[in-house]
Amino acid sequence: MNKKNTLFKNTIYKSMLSIVNIVVPIMIGPYIMRLLDVDLYGIYNRVFADFQMFLAFAGFGVYTLGVREISKIRDDKKKVSKLFTNLFTISMISNLLVLILYVIYSLIISTGMARTLYLVMTIQIFANIFYVEFVNEALENYKFITIKSIIVKIIYFLSILLAVRNPNDIVIYAVIVSLTSFLNNIISFIYAKSKIKFDFKNLEFKKYLKPLVAVLIITNVDLLYGQLDRVMLGKYANDVSVTIYYTAYYLVSTLASIPYAIINISIPRLSYLLKNKGKEVYEEKLNNSISSLLFIIVPMCLGVFVLAKEIIILYAGEKYLAAIIPLMVACIIRIFISLESVLNNLVMYPNNREDRILKISLICGTSNLMINYLLVIFKIFSPTTALATTGLVELIVFITHYIYAKKKMNINIQVFNKKNMTYIILSFLFIPISLLIRKLNLGFYITMILIMTVCILFYFIVLYIKKDNNLIFILDKFKGRKLKE
């Protein structure tokens, strides 16, 4: 099969999965936020923020290293089997050790409802032992990943509707979330094992420990950003502030999962191209991926920005109106985060510059921590200020990586070319368009629909007139499919 067609099909599968990951939360989120008690849901989000800190270390960097390394040797089944066995065994040990530490921590620092929620989430750390999706990602088994995930999401959706019926059902909700994670991981494990056999002969833990520790530190440096904000809000503000921050951050990141499919799909492919096809082919695919990402992520973020009020009211209800401004801030910083993600995953990792990521991320992450404490001292620490400072730090990380890639690595990376700037300019024009429409005072739903319609038409009509290749490529693909039918 043509590699370009394979990449397109994989992108379609990942996009389908991303759509499901958007639709289910959008459908179930309003139900949960309106039903569950505000304070109980705040406790849940505070506990969940702490839990995610442990979960990040439990994985020990296996997922990231696994995708990168297996993608390089995917044509050699024996080597894949050996690497898979080593990584799985290391992951199992690290998850069990973190599980013990997590239980001790939860028993020491929590009581009552919080302790119950902490202990329920141990299910997810145990489930993480079987999280071997890195194999399916590296081998580009996106059809399986998509079908499996859709089925699991449907089960989750129905379980929530059937079991969570009262404002105090927070424990039931936590149990369903945790069991869903276990189901998803165990299915992936069974499928991966049907394709790859374990090979426990001559295990080489020492060979992988050093790169795993490096990846672990690099990936967990990100905890000094959004995750740190939530933990500190729970400690220095209140539990409801964690929910407000999480709602804004989660809504944007969920919507961004569709364009992020472009990054995820490109990681194994670009690693392979760089090693086997040379720098020029790699740079061409890299810039195509950047352009495709900005083509979607920028208008999506600005679209949510101009409709932040309507989205919060529809999704969370009027008791969470305080999340409107944080959502607007989250939309802007998501653009910075997306660009940083491109440079980390598609430039630095494939070129083995983990040390560079670690250095910059540690400096900027520590800066974010210090700024947060300054905000606490001056009593202005809130979801909005936490998001704003994190966004500033993410922007600095992107700029430093971008300059380094251009000047030191001599990579012809094109972020600010004419085509990409067109996407950015057209998207920011959504702001004056929406303000003009709001002056008409047409009512909540009509205003929302009109803003969406006008902005979407404006964006795509201009790009069509300019014969934008990303838009033309998509149109040609669907035209070709219709002709075949």
ABEGO torsion letter per residue (X at the ends): XBAAAAAAAAAAAAAAAAAAAAAAAAAAAAAAAAABBAAAAAAAAAAAAAAAAAAAAAAGGAAAAAAAAAAAAAABAAAAAAAAAAAAAAAAAAAAAAAAAAAAAAAAABBEAAAAAAAAAAAAAAAAAABAAAAAAAAGBAAAAAAAAAAAAAAAAAAAAAABABAAAAAAAAAAAAAAAAAAAAAAAAAAAAABBBBABGBBAAAAAAAAAAAAAAAAAAAABAAAAAAAAAAABBAAAAAAAAAAAAAAAAAAAAAAAAAAAAAAAAAAAAAAAEAAAAAAAAAAAAAAAAAAAAAAAAAAAAAAAAAAAAAAEAAAAAAAAAAAAAAAAAAAAAAAAAAAAAAAAAAGAAAAAAAAAAAAAAAAAAAAAAAAAAGABBAAAAAAAAAAAAAAAAAAAAAAAAAAAGBBBBAABAAAAAAAAAAAAAAAAAAAAAAAGAEAAAAAAAAAAAAAAAAAAAAAAAGBAAAAAAAAAAAAAAAAX
